[in-house]
């Protein structure tokens, strides 16, 4: 398959120099995606979009997604008393399209808010950061790492769209009722010098007590007989570390997370016995992370219950959880669809735009994504004001 030989060799070397000649799946996924030279997100292999891409996101469809988010950010600014600056921190900004759509819309429709706005992008991928800087050169945007943001420095909103699903996950399997972790090793030592060594899975004791503690957080008991032997799934400890950092940097405002995923009761349903891990390669998805290494995206669905409960431990209050389709409709997407009937433009353009808007709310696709909003540092008056995107249309 189309794997990057240099990346495979780097992973194989990491394995052979590890104490037990094995690494956790989270370590394997981290190298496959984020190795500084050869990882999928660090190299030219990353392709986003419809033509020649591996996957597309909501901002690739139209500017409407970003414009409606901008409406929500404007209301957040009003609720917080119109602070100057209001910091909008986008984490994992992709190609910069979402930022472009938000900034253009605010500049045109809410000039006072636009003037008060400080737009910050936290981006790990040097390839994507370069593309973002080129696309956003006409706007005042600052790029930084979390380490550059002091504690309690942000009044505004941290937000992300399809970020958390790409964090490296630990994989586990139930063997005779015991929680075992899935590790990655090479097939045999002789093969590590091959152009692209083959990798195999082995099971062992959990690498950290945090894996078992994670289910205490969720209130899930795997000793119940409802879980079949061989049941496997993922645990995203990196998402909890990330949320801890975000909560630490936020003094007052919101955290808005959009991604595909489920509450824990659905995520760890006994019938979902093979987990949620998926790989994306040229708009096709499969579940084998050991092919196309460094050339394909690897993701796992997000456990929103874990984000909610861990957030509470980090002084983040749950404001609301809603499907993306309903969230966008509450922000005015329905009005945009209705307005199509009165627009004078070629039929082909009209149909294309209608299709894009419907894809954003399709419950079997993007519309089924989860939108989680959390807050910190709001007083009772501010908390009592409902966010527009969480008010269900009648």
Beta strands, then each sheet from edge to edge (+ up, - down):
strand 1: 23-24
strand 2: 86-91
strand 3: 117-122
strand 4: 141-144
strand 5: 154-161
strand 6: 170-175
strand 7: 178-186
strand 8: 199-204
strand 9: 232-235
strand 10: 250-259
strand 11: 261-262
strand 12: 278-281
strand 13: 284-286
strand 14: 297-299
strand 15: 302-303
strand 16: 317-323
strand 17: 370-376
sheet 1: 1+ 7- 6+ 9-
sheet 2: 1+ 7- 8+
sheet 3: 4+ 3+ 2+ 5+ 10+ 17- 16+
sheet 4: 11+ 15+
sheet 5: 13+ 12- 14+
end
